[in-house]
Amino acid sequence: MLSKMEDWANLPDHVVALIFSYLSVAERCRAGAACKHWLQCLETPFLWRNFNCGFFLPGHGQLVKCVEQYSHLISRLTITLNQREVENRKNALSVIDCLTELSDLRLTHLTIQFKGENPLFYGGHEFMTALSKLFSKIGEKKENSLLKYINFSDLQVNFDNEFMNGIARNCPNLEYLNILNKILVCCVSPDCMVLLVDKCRKLKTLHVYHTSLNNEVMKKLSEPNRVPLRRLGIVCRRHEKYGEDIASEAWSNLIHANPDLKVELGFDHTTPLHRVAEIIKPEIPVQELHLATFTRIFDEINTAASYYEHTLEKLVVQTRPCKELNEAILNVAQRCKRLNTLYVYCILDKSVIDKILELHPLMKERGTFILKWELEKEPWTVGKEEGE
C-alpha cells in the first residue's frame, strides 16, 4: 500500500491544479514550494487568469515576485491595498510596472481598490503615471488591444483629462468603465468624455459623475455603428450648482438609439436640492435611484414614483422622517410594480412598512429592504424585520 505522501505525489497534474484553484495567490505560491511536482502544476495557465493580490502588511510584498513569474498569464487583475502605508503603494505600483514591461500583455480586466484611510494631501499621482504607461503599452496593439474592463471606483486619485485621454487613445475595445471614485473634485470635463466615448465605441457600461456629461456626450453615445449602451451610472454632487443640464431631447435620442439602456441615478448630500428636481426627467429609464440628501425630499420621491413607475427596481433614501415621507415611500411601493429593493435610512410608521411588504412579498422573502419603525444604532441590517 502506498503511503499518504506517495498518494499526493501521484495525483494527476490537472487534479492538483484544480485544488490549487481554491487557494489564494499567497497560499498557492507557498504550496508550490512543497515539491517539484507541485511547482510544475503552478504553471497551469487557468490558475493565473484571475489574479487577486492584496497589500496590507509588509510581508505581502512577496506577492510581487509571484506576479513577476506569472504575469504573462494574467487576464483579470484586481489589486487591493491599504494606501496609507508607503510600502503597500510601492508594491501595488510594482505590479503595474511588471505588466507594463511584458512583451505579450494579456490583460482584459483591471480593478484597483484603495482601502483604509487616505493619507493627508495624497493625490495618487504616481498611480496615474504608472497606469498611463500601462495604457500606452496596451495601445501598442492598436485595435487588437485586449483590455475591456476598468473599474476605478475605489481608486481614490485625482483623475484628470490627460489621464482619461490616455484611456481613450489606447483602449478602443473598452466595454466597462467606472470612475466614480468619491474624490471631492471631479476634474474630468465633458469635452474629455466626448473624446473617450468617440474612441471607445464598444462601451456597454459607463459610470461617471454628472458634471462630466453634457448634450454632446449623449449625442456621441447615440451615434450609429457603435455597440449599444446597456447601463449608465450617474452621480450628482456639489458641482451641479454650476453644472450644465442635459436636455430632454438628448435623453430621448439616447434611449431611441439604446432601447435596452438602464440608468442608475444618484444624488449625495452636497447636491443643491433644487437641482434634483431639474435633473430627474421623465425620459430617463431609471432602474436605480439613490437619494442620499439628508434633507426632506418627499416631493422628489413622489416625482420619481410618477416618472419611473415602469422602470424603477431599487430605491435608496437617506433623509429625515416626516408624515409626508411615509406617504411618498408608500406611493413608490404602490406605483412601481417592479420595485424589488428598498432601503430607507430613517424611521417610518409601522403600518406603512407592513403595507409596503404586503405589496412586495418577494422583497420581503429575499430580505432586500431596510425599513425601520424604531430608531436603532447603525449600521442598519438588511431585512431585519422579516424575522421579527
C-alpha positions as CSV (number, residue, x, y, z in Angstrom):
1,M,0.0,0.0,0.0
2,L,1.3,3.5,-0.9
3,S,2.0,5.9,1.8
4,K,0.0,9.2,2.1
5,M,2.9,11.1,0.8
6,E,3.2,8.9,-2.3
7,D,-0.6,9.2,-2.9
8,W,-0.3,13.0,-3.0
9,A,2.8,12.8,-5.2
10,N,1.0,10.7,-7.7
11,L,-2.0,12.9,-8.1
12,P,-2.6,13.9,-11.8
13,D,-1.5,17.4,-12.7
14,H,-5.0,18.6,-13.5
15,V,-6.3,17.4,-10.1
16,V,-3.5,19.3,-8.2
17,A,-4.2,22.4,-10.3
18,L,-7.9,22.2,-9.6
19,I,-7.1,22.0,-5.8
20,F,-4.8,25.0,-6.2
21,S,-7.6,27.0,-7.8
22,Y,-9.4,27.1,-4.5
23,L,-6.4,28.7,-2.7
24,S,-5.5,32.4,-2.6
25,V,-2.5,33.6,-4.6
26,A,-0.3,33.7,-1.4
27,E,-1.4,30.2,-0.4
28,R,-0.8,28.9,-3.9
29,C,2.8,30.1,-4.0
30,R,3.5,28.6,-0.6
31,A,2.1,25.2,-1.8
32,G,4.3,25.4,-4.9
33,A,7.4,25.4,-2.6
34,A,6.4,21.9,-1.3
35,C,7.8,19.9,-4.1
36,K,8.9,20.0,-7.7
37,H,5.7,18.3,-8.9
38,W,3.5,20.9,-7.3
39,L,5.7,23.7,-8.6
40,Q,5.3,22.4,-12.1
41,C,1.5,22.3,-11.6
42,L,1.6,26.0,-10.8
43,E,2.4,26.6,-14.5
44,T,-1.2,25.6,-15.4
45,P,-2.4,28.8,-17.2
46,F,-6.0,28.8,-15.9
47,L,-4.7,29.2,-12.3
48,W,-3.4,32.7,-13.1
49,R,-6.1,34.1,-15.4
50,N,-7.9,35.6,-12.4
51,F,-5.3,37.2,-10.1
52,N,-6.3,38.9,-6.9
53,C,-3.5,40.4,-4.8
54,G,-3.8,42.4,-1.6
55,F,-1.2,44.6,0.0
56,F,-1.9,45.4,3.7
57,L,1.3,44.2,5.5
58,P,5.0,44.5,4.7
59,G,5.2,40.7,4.2
60,H,2.6,40.9,1.4
61,G,5.3,42.3,-0.9
62,Q,6.3,38.7,-1.6
63,L,3.3,38.6,-4.0
64,V,5.2,40.9,-6.4
65,K,7.6,38.0,-7.1
66,C,4.6,35.8,-7.9
67,V,3.3,38.5,-10.3
68,E,6.8,38.7,-12.0
69,Q,6.7,34.9,-12.5
70,Y,3.2,34.5,-13.8
71,S,2.2,38.0,-15.2
72,H,2.3,36.7,-18.8
73,L,-0.8,34.5,-17.9
74,I,-2.9,37.1,-16.1
75,S,-6.1,38.2,-17.7
76,R,-8.2,39.6,-14.8
77,L,-6.3,41.6,-12.3
78,T,-7.5,43.0,-9.0
79,I,-5.1,45.0,-6.8
80,T,-6.3,45.8,-3.3
81,L,-4.2,47.9,-0.8
82,N,-4.2,50.0,2.3
83,Q,-2.9,53.1,0.6
84,R,-2.0,54.8,3.9
85,E,1.3,52.8,4.1
86,V,4.0,53.8,1.6
87,E,5.2,50.2,1.3
88,N,1.8,49.0,0.2
89,R,1.7,51.7,-2.5
90,K,5.1,50.7,-3.8
91,N,4.2,47.0,-4.0
92,A,1.0,47.8,-5.9
93,L,2.9,50.1,-8.3
94,S,5.5,47.3,-8.8
95,V,2.7,45.0,-10.0
96,I,1.5,47.6,-12.6
97,D,5.1,48.2,-13.7
98,C,5.6,44.5,-14.1
99,L,2.7,44.2,-16.5
100,T,3.9,47.3,-18.4
101,E,7.2,45.5,-19.1
102,L,5.6,42.4,-20.7
103,S,6.1,41.9,-24.4
104,D,2.8,39.9,-24.6
105,L,0.3,41.5,-22.3
106,R,-3.0,39.5,-22.0
107,L,-4.8,41.8,-19.5
108,T,-8.6,42.1,-20.1
109,H,-9.9,43.3,-16.7
110,L,-8.3,45.7,-14.3
111,T,-9.6,46.7,-10.9
112,I,-7.7,48.7,-8.3
113,Q,-9.2,49.3,-4.8
114,F,-7.9,51.6,-2.1
115,K,-8.9,50.5,1.5
116,G,-8.5,52.3,4.8
117,E,-7.8,56.0,5.5
118,N,-6.5,58.1,2.7
119,P,-3.1,59.8,3.5
120,L,-3.4,63.6,4.1
121,F,-3.0,65.5,0.8
122,Y,-2.3,62.3,-1.1
123,G,-3.4,62.7,-4.8
124,G,-2.1,59.4,-6.2
125,H,-0.1,61.0,-9.0
126,E,2.4,58.0,-9.1
127,F,-0.6,55.7,-9.8
128,M,-1.8,57.8,-12.6
129,T,1.7,57.9,-14.1
130,A,2.2,54.1,-13.8
131,L,-1.3,53.4,-15.2
132,S,-0.7,55.8,-18.1
133,K,2.4,53.9,-19.0
134,L,0.4,50.6,-18.8
135,F,-2.3,52.1,-21.1
136,S,0.4,53.2,-23.6
137,K,1.7,49.6,-23.6
138,I,-1.8,48.3,-24.2
139,G,-2.2,50.8,-27.0
140,E,0.7,49.3,-29.0
141,K,-1.7,46.6,-30.2
142,K,-4.0,49.3,-31.6
143,E,-7.4,47.9,-32.4
144,N,-6.3,44.4,-31.2
145,S,-5.8,45.6,-27.6
146,L,-7.5,43.2,-25.1
147,L,-8.4,45.5,-22.2
148,K,-12.2,45.8,-22.0
149,Y,-12.9,46.3,-18.3
150,I,-11.7,49.1,-16.0
151,N,-13.1,49.6,-12.5
152,F,-11.5,52.5,-10.7
153,S,-14.5,53.3,-8.4
154,D,-12.3,52.6,-5.3
155,L,-9.1,54.1,-6.7
156,Q,-9.0,57.4,-4.8
157,V,-6.8,59.5,-7.0
158,N,-7.5,62.8,-8.8
159,F,-8.3,61.7,-12.4
160,D,-7.7,64.5,-14.9
161,N,-8.3,65.0,-18.6
162,E,-4.8,63.9,-19.6
163,F,-5.2,60.6,-17.8
164,M,-8.6,59.9,-19.3
165,N,-7.4,60.8,-22.7
166,G,-4.8,58.1,-22.3
167,I,-7.6,55.6,-21.8
168,A,-9.4,56.9,-24.8
169,R,-6.4,56.7,-27.1
170,N,-5.1,53.3,-26.0
171,C,-8.2,51.2,-25.1
172,P,-10.6,51.2,-28.1
173,N,-12.1,47.9,-27.1
174,L,-13.2,49.1,-23.7
175,E,-16.6,47.8,-22.7
176,Y,-16.9,48.8,-19.0
177,L,-15.6,51.9,-17.3
178,N,-16.3,53.1,-13.7
179,I,-14.6,56.3,-12.5
180,L,-17.0,57.2,-9.6
181,N,-14.1,57.2,-7.1
182,K,-15.5,59.6,-4.4
183,I,-12.8,62.2,-4.8
184,L,-14.2,65.6,-3.7
185,V,-13.5,67.4,-7.0
186,C,-14.1,65.8,-10.4
187,C,-11.6,67.1,-12.9
188,V,-12.9,65.1,-15.9
189,S,-14.5,67.5,-18.3
190,P,-17.4,66.8,-20.7
191,D,-15.0,67.5,-23.7
192,C,-12.7,64.8,-22.4
193,M,-15.7,62.4,-22.1
194,V,-16.7,63.2,-25.7
195,L,-13.3,62.0,-26.9
196,L,-13.5,58.9,-24.8
197,V,-16.9,57.9,-25.9
198,D,-15.9,58.7,-29.5
199,K,-12.8,56.4,-29.3
200,C,-14.3,53.6,-27.2
201,R,-17.3,52.6,-29.4
202,K,-17.8,49.3,-27.7
203,L,-18.7,50.7,-24.3
204,K,-21.6,48.9,-22.8
205,T,-21.4,50.2,-19.2
206,L,-20.3,53.7,-18.1
207,H,-20.3,55.1,-14.5
208,V,-19.4,58.8,-14.3
209,Y,-20.2,62.0,-12.4
210,H,-23.0,64.2,-13.9
211,T,-20.5,67.1,-14.2
212,S,-18.6,65.0,-16.8
213,L,-21.6,64.8,-19.1
214,N,-23.4,67.1,-21.4
215,N,-25.6,67.0,-24.5
216,E,-22.6,66.4,-26.8
217,V,-21.6,63.3,-24.8
218,M,-25.2,62.0,-25.1
219,K,-25.1,62.7,-28.8
220,K,-21.9,60.6,-29.2
221,L,-23.5,57.7,-27.3
222,S,-26.5,57.9,-29.6
223,E,-24.5,57.6,-32.8
224,P,-25.0,54.6,-35.1
225,N,-22.3,52.0,-35.7
226,R,-21.4,51.6,-32.1
227,V,-22.3,48.8,-29.5
228,P,-25.5,49.7,-27.7
229,L,-25.0,51.1,-24.2
230,R,-26.6,48.8,-21.6
231,R,-26.0,50.7,-18.3
232,L,-25.3,54.3,-17.4
233,G,-24.4,55.2,-13.8
234,I,-24.6,58.9,-12.9
235,V,-23.9,60.5,-9.6
236,C,-24.7,64.2,-8.9
237,R,-22.8,66.2,-6.3
238,R,-21.9,69.8,-5.4
239,H,-20.7,70.6,-8.9
240,E,-24.3,70.7,-10.1
241,K,-24.7,74.2,-8.6
242,Y,-22.8,75.4,-11.7
243,G,-23.2,72.4,-14.0
244,E,-24.8,72.2,-17.4
245,D,-28.2,70.4,-17.6
246,I,-28.8,67.6,-20.1
247,A,-31.7,68.3,-22.4
248,S,-34.8,66.1,-22.5
249,E,-34.2,65.8,-26.3
250,A,-30.7,64.4,-25.7
251,W,-32.1,61.8,-23.3
252,S,-34.8,60.8,-25.8
253,N,-32.3,60.4,-28.6
254,L,-30.1,58.3,-26.3
255,I,-33.0,56.0,-25.4
256,H,-34.0,55.7,-29.0
257,A,-30.5,54.6,-30.0
258,N,-30.1,52.3,-26.9
259,P,-33.6,50.9,-26.2
260,D,-32.3,48.5,-23.5
261,L,-30.5,51.1,-21.5
262,K,-30.8,51.1,-17.7
263,V,-29.8,54.1,-15.7
264,E,-28.5,54.3,-12.1
265,L,-29.0,57.9,-10.8
266,G,-27.7,59.1,-7.5
267,F,-27.6,62.4,-5.5
268,D,-25.4,62.9,-2.5
269,H,-25.8,65.3,0.4
270,T,-23.8,68.1,-1.4
271,T,-26.2,68.3,-4.3
272,P,-28.2,71.6,-4.3
273,L,-31.7,70.4,-3.6
274,H,-33.4,72.4,-6.4
275,R,-31.1,70.6,-8.9
276,V,-32.6,67.2,-8.0
277,A,-36.0,68.1,-9.5
278,E,-34.3,69.6,-12.6
279,I,-32.1,66.6,-13.3
280,I,-34.7,63.7,-12.8
281,K,-36.5,63.8,-16.1
282,P,-39.3,61.5,-17.2
283,E,-37.4,60.5,-20.3
284,I,-34.7,58.7,-18.2
285,P,-35.1,55.0,-17.8
286,V,-34.1,55.0,-14.1
287,Q,-33.7,51.5,-12.7
288,E,-31.9,52.5,-9.5
289,L,-32.4,55.8,-7.7
290,H,-30.2,56.9,-4.7
291,L,-31.3,60.0,-2.8
292,A,-28.7,60.5,0.0
293,T,-29.6,64.1,0.6
294,F,-30.3,64.0,4.4
295,T,-32.9,66.7,3.7
296,R,-36.7,66.5,3.3
297,I,-37.1,65.2,-0.1
298,F,-40.7,63.7,-0.3
299,D,-41.7,65.9,-3.3
300,E,-38.8,64.5,-5.3
301,I,-39.7,60.9,-4.3
302,N,-43.3,61.4,-5.5
303,T,-42.0,62.8,-8.7
304,A,-39.8,59.7,-9.2
305,A,-42.8,57.5,-8.5
306,S,-44.6,59.2,-11.3
307,Y,-41.7,59.3,-13.8
308,Y,-40.3,55.8,-13.2
309,E,-43.2,53.6,-12.3
310,H,-42.4,51.3,-15.2
311,T,-38.6,51.1,-14.7
312,L,-37.7,51.6,-11.0
313,E,-36.4,48.5,-9.3
314,K,-34.3,49.9,-6.5
315,L,-34.7,53.0,-4.3
316,V,-32.3,54.1,-1.6
317,V,-33.3,57.1,0.6
318,Q,-31.3,58.9,3.3
319,T,-33.4,61.7,4.7
320,R,-35.4,62.9,7.7
321,P,-38.6,61.3,9.0
322,C,-41.9,63.1,8.5
323,K,-45.5,62.3,7.7
324,E,-45.1,63.3,4.0
325,L,-42.1,60.9,3.7
326,N,-44.3,58.0,4.8
327,E,-46.8,58.9,2.1
328,A,-44.2,59.3,-0.6
329,I,-42.5,55.9,0.1
330,L,-45.8,54.2,0.1
331,N,-46.7,55.9,-3.1
332,V,-43.5,54.4,-4.7
333,A,-44.4,51.0,-3.4
334,Q,-47.9,51.2,-4.9
335,R,-47.0,52.6,-8.3
336,C,-43.6,51.0,-9.0
337,K,-44.6,47.3,-9.6
338,R,-41.0,46.3,-10.5
339,L,-39.6,47.6,-7.2
340,N,-37.6,44.8,-5.6
341,T,-35.1,46.6,-3.3
342,L,-36.0,49.5,-0.9
343,Y,-33.5,50.9,1.6
344,V,-34.8,53.8,3.8
345,Y,-32.3,55.2,6.3
346,C,-34.8,56.8,8.7
347,I,-37.8,55.6,10.6
348,L,-41.2,55.1,9.1
349,D,-44.6,54.2,10.5
350,K,-45.0,50.5,11.2
351,S,-48.4,50.5,9.4
352,V,-46.6,51.9,6.3
353,I,-43.9,49.2,6.4
354,D,-46.4,46.5,6.8
355,K,-48.3,47.7,3.7
356,I,-45.1,48.0,1.6
357,L,-44.1,44.4,2.5
358,E,-47.6,43.3,1.7
359,L,-47.4,44.9,-1.7
360,H,-44.0,43.4,-2.4
361,P,-43.9,39.9,-0.9
362,L,-40.9,38.9,-3.0
363,M,-38.9,41.8,-1.5
364,K,-39.9,40.5,2.0
365,E,-38.9,37.0,1.1
366,R,-35.5,38.0,-0.2
367,G,-34.9,40.5,2.6
368,T,-33.9,43.2,0.1
369,F,-35.1,46.0,2.3
370,I,-34.2,48.3,5.2
371,L,-37.4,49.6,6.8
372,K,-37.4,50.6,10.5
373,W,-40.2,51.9,12.7
374,E,-37.9,52.2,15.8
375,L,-34.6,54.1,15.8
376,E,-31.6,51.8,16.1
377,K,-27.8,52.1,16.2
378,E,-26.1,52.0,12.8
379,P,-25.3,50.1,10.7
380,W,-28.9,49.0,10.0
381,T,-29.1,45.5,8.7
382,V,-30.9,44.4,5.6
383,G,-34.4,42.8,6.0
384,K,-34.2,42.6,9.8
385,E,-37.9,43.0,10.3
386,E,-38.7,39.9,8.4
387,G,-37.7,37.6,11.3
388,E,-39.5,39.7,14.0
